[in-house]
Structure formats: structure tokens, C-alpha cells
Amino acid sequence: MPHFILQKTEASQFGDYLSLVQNPRIMALISGRTLGATEAETQYAAIQARNLLHPACGYFYLRDRNGQLMGLCKLQINRPNASEAEIGYLPHPDYWGRGLASAVCTELLARARELRFIHRLRALTDPANHASAHILRKHGFALQAEPVSEHGYQRQLWLLPLPRAEHRAT
């Protein structure tokens, strides 16, 4: 499994984001299509806004020890101190099949457990993305019976409760 560092995305790093969302192999199981520059700019601006909701939540670049881009992941909340967060990971194809996505999932779970206000995690997958389904199942996520529609695409919804002994925000 390759070593990785999580680096919160910054506005000045749009080029890294663009290189991922314009890669057809990466986007095949995300949206089924690559993003144009204008659409990617709009999405990246929304990502930067979400990054401000909590210092430990948001979108993160995956980088190797030398700073080389390995992919993108998220521990996303939609409002401050939300009780639910969404995880996601988007490794570069050069790292597929090498354990990176599973290791990133493990790291995101650990970070979510440290945030006492998060009581449930969710993940969305393309029904054809069997590798991601395997990773989520291995990490304790349960597939929900009904698929959900997001941005016009059918997705499988996975949930993982994070039981808490006490309920307090940190």
C-alpha cells in the first residue's frame, strides 16, 4: 500500500483538481463523463466553501512523500457540527489495485470517529463500482435497499453508524 498524505484542497490548486476530473478513467465510475473547465471551476468553488465548515472536514488531495498527486478524498459535512458526514475517495488510476482506496477509507473513518459530533457516515457508489463496494463493506458500511439519485445518476447508498457514549460537539 502506498504511503500518502492528506492535504486540504486550496483555491490555488485547481489544476490538480482539473487533472482528476478530466481523466476519463477516473470519472467513468463517478459521473460517467469528464468535466469541462467551467463546470470544474464551479464545483471547485463549492468544494472550497465546504472546506470552511470545519477545519477537520472537507476535501483533501492525496499526495505521496514528494508531493505527487495520488487522488482526492472527502470527509464532507453540509453544515457546521452536522451529525452526518459523507466520505469519498478518488484515487488516480496509477494507484488502483494497490490498497490506496482502502487505506484512505480507514483514515477517513478514524478522522470521523475523532469528531464527536458525527454520528453517521454515508458513501455513494456507482452500482458498477464493485471495488468500492467491497471496500465499504469491509469497513462496516451497510448497503441500503433503495438506490438514490444524485445529479441524475443512480447511486448505491452505504451507511455506517458511529455509536457515541456521549453526545457533545468538539
Secondary structure, DSSP 4 states (H G I P E B T S, - for coil): ----EEEE--GGGHHHHHHHHT-HHHHTTTTSSPPPHHHHHHHHHHHHHHHTS-TT-EEEEEE-TT--EEEEEEEE-SSTT-SEEEEEEEE-GGGTTTTHHHHHHHHHHHHHHHSTT--EEEEEE-TT-HHHHHHHHHTT-EE-SS-EEETTEEEEEEEEE---SS----
